[in-house]
Amino acid sequence: MDGSISISNLEKVYGEGAERTKAIEDLSFDIEGGEFVSVVGPSGCGKSTLLYLIAGFLERSSGDISVDGTSVSAPGTDRGVVFQDYALFPWKTVKENVLYGLEEAGVDGEEADATAQRFIDMMDLDGFEGKYPKELSGGMKQRVALARTLAYDPKILLMDEPFGALDQPLREQLQDRLLDIWEDLGKTVVFITHDVEEAVYLSERVLIMTRHPGTKKDVTEVNLDHSQTREEVITSQAFTDTKNAVWKELREETKSEVEP
Amino acid sequence: MATSTLWEAERVPAPFDRVARFAFDWLPLLIVALLWSFVSGAIVPEAILPAPLAVGAKMWELIVTGTVLPHLFISLVRVFLGLALSVVVGVALGVGMAQSDRLEDFFDILLALTYPIPKTALVPLAILWLNVGTKTAVLIVFLACLLPIILNANNAAEDVDQNLLWSAKMMGTDGRRLLWKVVFPATIPEIMTGVRQAMPIAFIALVSAELIASNQGIGYLILTSGQLGNYPTMFANIVIISAVAFAAVRGFEELRERVIVWT
């Protein structure tokens, strides 16, 4: 059980009759356990819908999504989700937020406490355990959200434009932190973003989606050497070439958006 | 961002600022008292409109002799019971209606129709069912407070952030547990706002009910002293219940700040 995801002939339709819109059409895609995949596409291409379908928040209209060979029917602790707006429980402190998933899983007492503290420390949040989310900056809130999700140890991280609301330096910090976590903990990551640079920098593969209804346009393999520093990676030829290739494909889709 | 300001020491107002602020807040009340003093005697005979000082003296007398205290006590019990009952029923209904369309459809029209009814108009009817006394007063306070509390709880429960619910579901919370772990805590701030809004209504309803349907309580004292032409006592009781209601609301606001430290 390594956190692989298999999507076949997926279709999602919203509404009925005249209101009926197809958000996702005939999408098939496999993600290996431990893989880091980003999904990019023009706005309204259904990339968030895809993520919510994998999460089990939405019901698919047809086709199948399975995680480790089991068809997804509801949310569950084998997956963890990180939202752009953090979705922290405002009435809980940092520590209580991180403890939540553990308590729900029946872990409590010292064991839960130690695990929560480990992820709080990993996210450099020590000293902030007793703070409420409103007392934290956006970057810190997202680190709490990550700690909360990692604490209950899901095999798959589903991330919906998690760094979209942060400014550039913070976003870069959190990207590098996420890469470290991914390398250390071996999670499967599905990362939704509209930022091509972010997608290419982070992932092993980039899934490019077509504009409405969304389906797979292309998949780009990324081969970057992350043992290098961020500066070296970003300025490397491989990075630039891959970024340009993804950008061009995306551009074809967004260009057609101007048509009536 | 917001964090940086958190670590700055709060600006401590200079003593003079505080005094000035206090004086400013209470100035309108002072003006009303002065106008009242002027009108009483000069324009309206003092027998009908006793001067504030006379009312103040009467208040003092009512309090130190203890004559008002049993009535005040019974009034407070009634207002507390009515309000507490409306919070229990109102929150359950408001949150319940947000969870279940069937429940919402069932109550929707009833609530919309009964909202504009002045609940104090039901006192004569309530006397028929429950006789004169505490039960009637509690029922009227309960009915008067119920709708604002239902509405606040309902709005809050309908507006619970979808991502919070999804996050909790992802971590294994579902069904009724979701209600306790997420929906309810998320609605507490607005529930308390609803209670705060209902408090003055509760006192209005209380006094109205006691004026008609009681042998005890501040409303009863107001009525009987008025009927006997003892206007200083009547005014003194009106001021006492206003002051108590004011203190109750302020106290509750203080409590609210302490309970919902996270907002």
Interface residues (C-beta under 8 A of the other chain):
Chain A: Y52 A55 F57 A74 P75 G76 T77 R79 G80 V81 F83 D85 A87 F89 P90 W91 K92 Y100 G101 E104 A105 Y132 P133 K134 E135 L136 S137 G138 M140 Y152
Chain B: M1 A2 T3 L6 D161 N163 L164 W166 S167 A168 K169 M170 M171 G172 T173 V182 P185 A186 I188 I260 V261 W262 T263
